[in-house]
Amino acid sequence: MLLCQGFSLVLKSHGTEFEGLYYNCEDLGTRLLFAWVSLGFQGLVLTGILLFWLVVKVYVPRAGWTAFGITFAFLLSSSLLS
């Protein structure tokens, strides 16, 4: 989660530069690289949330398992749809 937050701050400070690079680039490879990096970071965030729910599960089992299942279902569906 800390890694994703750090990259999020970098994107906030340099977001307009990256956006300009993305939209002005005609190279398909560069656009695909941006898309894959974005999907990777989103996967890292969802995996971090899954680990958080595993910790919650120890203290409140029903709520932890329920939230873990819902988050896992969204992670799986987002992986299959991309």
N, C-alpha and C positions, 0 to 999 in steps of 0.2 A: 504494500500500500504506500509506503514511503517513497519508493521508486516512482510510482505513478503520480504521486502528488508533486514530486520534484519535476517530472517532465511536464505536468500540467502547468506549473509556474513558468517553465521555460516557454511553453506554447502561448501563455497569456502575454508574456513580455515580447515575444517575437512572432506572434500569431499572424500579424498582417504581412510580414515578410514571407512566411511560409505559405500563406494564402495566395499571395502574388505569384510565388514560384509555382504553385500547383495550377493555378488558372492560366498562367501564361506559358506553361510548358506544353509543348506539342508531343513530347516523347512519352509513349505509352508505358515504358518501363518505369519512368520516374513517378508517374501517376499511380501505377500498381504498387510501387514501393511505399508511397504515402498511405495508400489504402491498407496494406498489410501491417505497417507499423501501427496505424490507428486501431486495427482489429486486435493486434497483439496487446496493446495497452488496455483495451477494454476487457480482454480476457484476463489480464493480470488483476484488474480491479475486481472482477467477479470472483476470481479465485481467492483473493484476499477476503472478500465478504464471506465466502464459503468457510474459510478458516475461522473467521470471527464467530460464525454460527456454531461451529464445532466447539468453541470455548463456551458459548452460551448453553449448549446442550448439557454440559456437565452440571450446571446449576439449575436450569429449568428444562428438563428433558423434552417435554411435549412442545414447548415453544421453539426450542433449538432445532429439533428434528423437522418440525413443520417449516420453519424458515429455511433450513438447509435444503429441504426437498423443493420448495418453491424456487429458491435461487438456483439450484442445480438444474431444474427444468428450464429456466430461462437461459442458463448458460448453454445447455445442450441444444435448445431450439435456436439460439443465436448462432451457434457453431454450424448447425445443419443448414440454416437459411443463408449463410454467407458464402 
